[in-house]
Amino acid sequence: MTHAQGAGRSGLGSLIEASAVNSAGDALVTVALAGTLFFGLDVNQARGQVALYLVVTMAPFALVAPLIGPALDRARHVRRYAISSTFVMRALLCWAMASALPHGDQVTFLPAAFGVLVLSKAFGVLRAAVTPRVLPDEVTLVSANARASFAGLIAASITAPVGAGLAWLIGADWVLRIGTVVFLLGIVFTMRLPQSVDVPEAEPAPRTPDPESEDAEQPKAKHWRTLPRVGPVVAEAMQANAVLRAFSGFLILYLAFLLRQERFDPVSNNVALGMLAASAGAGGLIGTSLGAWMKARAPQLIVSATLASVTAVAAVSAAFFGLWAALAVALAAGLGQVLGKLSMDAVVQREIGEEMRSSTFAVSETLHQLVWVLGGLLGLGMSIVADGRLALAIVSAALAVSLALLLRRRAVTRRRERRRPHRPSTIKDAHPEMHT
C-alpha cells in the first residue's frame, strides 16, 4: 500500500515507511514516560497543573523555529543523513533514559526526554520539506502528506497498546530499549530514499537580476523567515490552519473539564469522556483518510472549506448543546485540524522554494503549537465561567469572524494582483516556486 500509485518508484513509499517507524518509536516513548513529568497529568488534576503542562509543551519549539529550521535549510544537500541523524540521536537518548529511569536519575532523564521531543519535531519538518522531491505524478501533495500521516497513525495505534502491555510486564525501561531498536530501524528506510531528496548546493540557479529591475535590489529580502514574506497564499493557509488548531486546543481542554463537572445522562462522566476522545480520534482518522484519497489539487480551497464547515458545526452544536452535540463538534474539530494541516503543508511545499522550506515549516509548527496552547488555556478558563451553549456560541462567532477576515483578505489580494502590471523578472524565472 505504501508503494501504490508510483510511490515505490519515486521514493515516496520509503518516506511513508520511515514516517510509520517514527510514529511507532514516538508511541513507545510516550507509553514508557506515562506517569512522569511530561505525560502524567489527567483531567482530575488542578487546572494550574494542566496549564503548566501546556506551557511545557512549547519548550521544544523554542529551538525548532530559530535554530533547527535554518540549520536544516543549510543542510538540504544531505537531507537523508539529516533524517537518519534524528533516528540515531533518539535511539541513543532512549537508551540513556532507559538506564536513568530505574535509578531516578533526573539529570539524565529530563534532558534526554526533552531532546527526543525536539528531534521528533525536527523529523516532521524534514519529512514535510522532502515530500515534494519524491512526489510521483499520480499523487497530489495533499494525498502524499495524508498517506504519510495515515501510516504513522496506524503504526502508533498498534504500537501504543503493545507498548503499554510490555511496560506492565517487563517495565518502562525495557520499553525504552525496544524504542531504541525501533528508531535504529528507521535508518534503514531513510537510507532507501533516492538521492534526489538531497538538493545539491549548486542546484538553485545563480541570481543574475537585471540591474534595471526593481527586484534586483531586494534578492536577499526573500530569505527572511517572517510570515508576511512567505507570500499571501502561504500566509493565508497558515492563518486558517492556526484558527483550526486553536479551536482544537480549546475543545480538548474545555470539554474534558466540562464532562467531568456535569453529567450527561444516561452515561457516566468517564464514559462521556471516553466517547469524546473517541470522537476526536475518529475525526482525525476521517480527515487523514479524506486527504489520502483526495484528488483535488487546490489545497488552499480545502483549508477554507474546512474552516467554513467547522464553523457551521460549532454554531449548530451551540444551538442544540448536549452530549451528542459535544461529540459532533469534537469530531469536526479533529477532522478540521488534520485536514487543515495536510492542506497547509501542501501549500507550503508548493509555494516555498528549497532554500527556505524547512525554516517555513519550523515557523509554522511553532505558530500552530503556540495557538493550540493559547486555545487550551482559553478552554481552561472558560470551563470555570461558561456552560457549553455559551462557550460554543462565543467560539463559533470567533470562527465566523476569522473566516470572514480570511475571505476579505483573499479578495483584496486578488484585486491587487489584477491591478499589478506584469513585468518579466529574472528572479521570478529562476525561482518560480518562491512567488505565489
N, C-alpha and C positions, 0 to 999 in steps of 0.2 A: 504493500500500500504506500509506503514512503517513497517508492521509486516510480509511482504511476505518473502518466502524462509527461514523460520525458525527464522527470526529476532525477532518475538514476543516471541518465546520460549527462545532465548538466552539473550535477553535484549537489542539487537541492536535497536529494534523498539523504546524503550523508549529513547535511546540516540539520535536517529534521531528526535524524537518529541521534546526533550529538545533543540536540535540544531535549530529547527524551531522556538520555542518560543524565544530563544536567538536572532535570526536574526530579529524577529518581534520587540522585545524590542529595539534592536540597531537601527532599522529603525525609530522607533518613536523618539528616542533621536536625530538622525540625522535631521529629519524633524523639530523638535522643536528648534534645535540650528541653523537652517538656518538663515543667516544674522548676526551671531555672529562671534567672532574671528576665530573659527575653520572652519566654513563652508561658510563664506560669500564671498569668492573670486570667480571671474569668469575670463574668458579669456580676457575680455576687460581691466582688471586692469594691472598695471605696472608689468613687469617681475620681478622686485625686490620684490614685494609683494608676487607673486606666489612662488618665490624661498624661501622666509621666511616661507610661509605656508608648503612647503616641509620639511624644517628643523624642524618645529614644530611637524610634524607627526612622527618624530623619537623620540620625547621625551618619550613616554610610554615605548619604547624598552630599554631605559637606565635602567629601573627597571626589565624588563621581563627576560633578559638574565642572569645578575649577581645575582639577588635576587629571583625573582618569580620561575624560573625553578628549582634551587636547593631546595627551600623550598617545592615545590610540590613533588619532589623526596622523600624527607624525610617524607612527609605526604601521601605516597601512600597506607598506611593501612587504611586511612579514606578518600578515594577519593570521595565517594558520598557526604560526608559532605563538602569537599573542593569545589566541583562543586556547591553544594547548596549555599555555602557562597558567591560565585561570583554573584549569583542571589540576595541574601539577601542584600549584600552591594550596588549593583547597584540600587535596589529598594529604599534604604534609600537615596542614592545620588541623584536619580531622584526627590524624594520628596523635598530634600534640594534645588536643582536647581529650582524647581517649585516655591518655596517660595521666592527665591532670585531674580528670573527673573523680576517680576513686579517692584521691588524696585531698580533695577540696582545694586544689591549687588555683586560686582565683587570679593570681598574677599571670599565669599562663593561659588559663581557660578564657577569661574575658577578652583579652586582645585577639586570641585565636578565633573566637566566635565573631567578633567584630570584623576580622579580616575575611571570614567566609561570607558574611553579608555583603561586603564591598565587592568581592570578586564575583559573587553571583550577579550583582548589578552590572559589573563590567562585561560578563559574558552576554547578558541581554543586550547591551549596547553594541557589542561586536557582532552578535548574530543579526541584529537589525541592519547594521551597516553593510554586511557582506551579502545579504539576501539578493539584492539586485544583480550581483556578479554571478550568481548561479541560477538565475531565473530562466526556465525554458520558455519557449514561445507559447506553449499550450496553457501556461498558468499565469494568472494575474498576481500582482503584488499582494492584494488583499487575501487571495486564496493561499498564497505561499506562506504569509505570516500566520494565517489561521491553521494551516496544516502543521506548522512547527508548534504552535500553541496547543493544538489538539493532541499531538503526540506527547507533549510534555504533561498535559492533563491526565491522559491515560496512564502514563508511567507513574506519576505521583499518586494517582488513585489506587494503583496496585501496590506500590512500594510502601505507602504510609501504613496501611493496616498490617502488612507483613513486618515492617519495622517495629510497630507497636507490640506485636506478639513476641518478636525477638527480644525487645527491651525488657519485657516481663520475664522471659525465660532465661536469658543469658546476661542481661544488664545493658544499660545505655552505653557503656564504654565499648562493648563489643559491636554495638550497632554503629558507632562512630568508626570503628576499624573496618567494618563492612563498607561504610561510606567511602573510606579511603580507596578500597578496591574499585568501587563504582566510579569514582572520579578518575582514577587511572584508566579505566576502560574508555572514558570519554576521549582520551588522547588518540585512541585508535581511530575513532570515527572522524575526529578533527583532521588528522593527517591524511585521511582519504579524500578530503576536499581537493578540488582541482587547483592548479597553480594560478588560475585566473582570479581567485579571491585575493591574491597578493598583487596590489597595484604597484607597478614599477614606479620608482621615484621620477623617472623621466616621462611618465605617461601623459600628464597634463601638458598640453601644447604650450610652448613658450609664449608669453604675453608680448605681443608686438602691436600695441594700440596705436591708432592713428593719432599723431600729435595734435591734429586739429579737432579731434573728437573730445567732447566734454567728459566722456567716461575715462579718457586717458589719464586724467589727473587723480582718479579715485580707485585704482585697482585694488589697493590694499584694504580699502574700507570694507570690502566684501568678506574679509576674514574675521571680522569681529563677531563673536558668538553672542549676539543680542537678539531678542525677539523681533524688534522692528526690521532688522536687516536680513532676516531669513526669507522675506517676501510675504506679500499679503495672503497667498494661498496657504502657506505653511503656518503663518501666524494665526489665521482663521481656524485651521484644523486643530492647532494646539489649544486655542482658547475654548473651542467647542468641547474637546475632549477633557479639558480641565474642569468644565462645568459638570460633565458627567461623572468625573472622578470625585468631585466634591459632594455631589448628590449621593454617590455610593457610600462614601465615608460617613455622611450624615445618617443615612438609613441604618447602616450596620449598628452604630452605637445607639441611636435613638430607639429603634425598635427592640434591640436587645434589652435595654433597661425597661422599656415600656411593658414588654411581655413578662418581665419579672415582677413588675409592680401591680399590673392589672390582670385580671383573669378573664379569659375569653372562652366561655362555655361552648361546647361541652368538654373541651380538652384542658389539661392542666398547663401550668406555666412552662414546665420543662418540655412537654410535648409541643406546645406552641413555638417555643424557641427552636426546637429541632426542626419543625416544619419550616420556620423562617430560614434557617441555614440551608435546608434542602432546596427551598425555592430560589434563594440567591445562587446556589451552586448550579441548579438546573438552568437558570438564566444565563450563567456564564457558559455552560455547555452548549446551549442552543445558539448563543452568539458565535461561539467558536465554530460550530457546525455550519451555520449560515455563511460565515466568512470562508470556510474551506470549500464550499460548493458554489460560492457566488461567482458569477461570470462577469459582473459589471466591472467596467474599467474607469469608474468615476468615484473614487474614494471620498472626494470632497462632498459629493451629493449624499453618500452613505452616512457621513458624520452628521450632516444637517438633518437628514430624515430620522436618524436615530434620536437626536436631541428632541425633535418635534414629537416623536412617538412617546418618549419617556415623559415629556411634559404633559401630554394628554392623559397618560395612565395615572400620573400623580394627581392631576386635577380630579379625575373620576374617583380615585381612591379616597381623596379628601371628602368628596361629597357623600360617599357611601362607606365611611370608615368602619372597619370591623376586622375580624381575623382574616377573612378571605381577601379583603382589600389590602391588608398589610402584606399578605403573601403575594398578591398580584404585583404590588409596587416593588417588592423585593426582587421578584423575578425580572421585572422590567429594568430595574437598576443593574442587576447582574448582566443581563443581555446588553444593555446600553454601554456599560463600562467596557466590556470585552470587544464588542463590535466597533465602538468608537476608537478604541486603542488600535485595533488592527487596521482600520481605515487611516487613522492619523499616521501610523508608521508607513503605510503605503505612500501617503502624500510626501512625507519627508524623503523616503527612498527615491521617489520620482523627481522631486524638485531640487534637492540639495546635492551639490557636487561631492566627489570623493574626498576632496581636501578638507571638508568641514562637516562631513556627515556624522561621524562619531561624536563630535562635540555637540551637534544639534540634538542627537538622541540623548546625550548625557544631560543637557539642559532641560529637555522635555521630560525626562524621567524625574529629575529633581523638582520641576514645577508641579508635576502631577502628584508626586508624593506629598509635597507641601500642601496643595489644595485638599488632598484626601485627609491629611491630619487636621486641617482647619475645619473641614466638613464634620469630621468626627468630634472635634471639640465643640462645635456648634450643636451637634446632636446630643452630647452630654449635657450641655447647659439647657437645651430646650426640653429634655426629658424631665427636668425639675419643674418647669413653669407652664408647659403647654400639653394639652391632650392630643391624641392622634389626629383628630379632624383639623384642629387649628394649625398644628405643626405642618401637616401635608399641604394645607391651603397656602401657608406662607411660602413653603418651598416650591410649590407648583407655580406660584406667582413669580418667584425669583427665576425659575427656569424659563417662564414665558418672556420675561424681560430680557434675559440673556439671549434667547432665540431671536427676539425682535431686533436687538442691537446687532447680532451677528448678521442677520439678513440685511439690515440697513447698511452695515459696513460693506457687505459684498456688493450691494447696489452702487454705493459710492465709488468703490474700487473699479467696477465695470465702467462707470461713466468716465472716470479719469482715464482709463485705458483707451476708450473710444476717442477721447479728445486729444490724447497724446499723439503727435505726429511720429510716424515710423521713420527711424534713421538707422541704416545698417551700421553695425559696430563690430570691430574685430574681436573685442572681448566677448560679445554675445555669441559670435560664431565659434569661438574657441571653447566656450563654457556654456552651452545652451541649457544644461541642467541646473545652472545656478539662477536662472531667470524664470519667473512664473508668468 
